[in-house]
Amino acid sequence: MKDRIAELEAALRAQDALIAEAQRLLSDFLRSDGVKHDALIAELRKLLDGPQQREAQRLSREALGEDFGNNA
């Protein structure tokens, strides 16, 4: 049971880190007149469709017992 809890905690922390980074990007964009929409979109896309997101998804699948191999 302790392993399962540790896996769930790791998955939640990974998802939380993604959300925090997306919030930071959006906050920076809203505070700055110099940042272009295209740059923001590129950064968000990289964040939400990149290796950090795939790792968070993998951790979540494993913690929930749904690891069907590398489907990312």
C-alpha positions in Angstrom: 0.0 0.0 0.0 2.9 2.4 0.8 4.2 1.9 -2.8 0.8 2.8 -4.2 0.6 5.9 -2.1 4.1 6.9 -3.2 3.2 6.4 -6.9 0.0 8.5 -6.5 1.9 11.2 -4.7 4.5 11.3 -7.5 1.8 11.4 -10.2 0.0 14.3 -8.4 3.3 16.2 -8.0 4.1 15.8 -11.7 0.6 17.1 -12.7 0.9 19.9 -10.2 4.2 20.9 -11.6 2.7 21.1 -15.1 -0.2 23.2 -13.9 2.1 25.6 -12.0 4.4 26.0 -15.0 1.4 26.8 -17.3 0.1 29.3 -14.8 3.5 30.9 -14.6 3.7 31.2 -18.4 0.2 32.8 -18.5 1.0 35.2 -15.7 4.3 36.2 -17.4 2.4 36.8 -20.6 -0.3 38.9 -18.9 2.3 41.1 -17.1 4.5 41.6 -20.2 3.7 43.7 -23.2 6.7 42.3 -25.0 5.7 38.6 -25.2 4.0 37.6 -28.4 1.0 35.3 -28.6 2.9 32.9 -30.8 5.7 32.6 -28.2 3.2 31.8 -25.4 1.3 29.3 -27.5 4.6 27.6 -28.5 5.7 27.4 -24.8 2.3 26.1 -23.7 2.3 23.5 -26.5 5.8 22.3 -25.6 4.7 22.1 -22.0 1.4 20.3 -22.5 2.5 18.1 -25.4 6.1 17.4 -24.5 8.3 15.1 -22.4 7.2 16.5 -19.1 3.5 15.9 -19.9 4.2 12.4 -21.1 6.1 11.6 -17.9 3.2 12.9 -15.8 0.8 10.8 -17.8 3.0 7.7 -17.4 3.2 8.2 -13.7 -0.6 8.6 -13.5 -1.2 5.5 -15.5 1.2 3.4 -13.4 -0.2 4.8 -10.1 -3.7 3.9 -11.2 -2.7 0.5 -12.5 -3.3 1.4 -16.1 0.1 1.1 -17.6 -0.4 -0.4 -21.0 3.1 0.1 -22.1 4.5 3.3 -23.7 1.4 4.8 -25.3 2.6 8.4 -25.1 
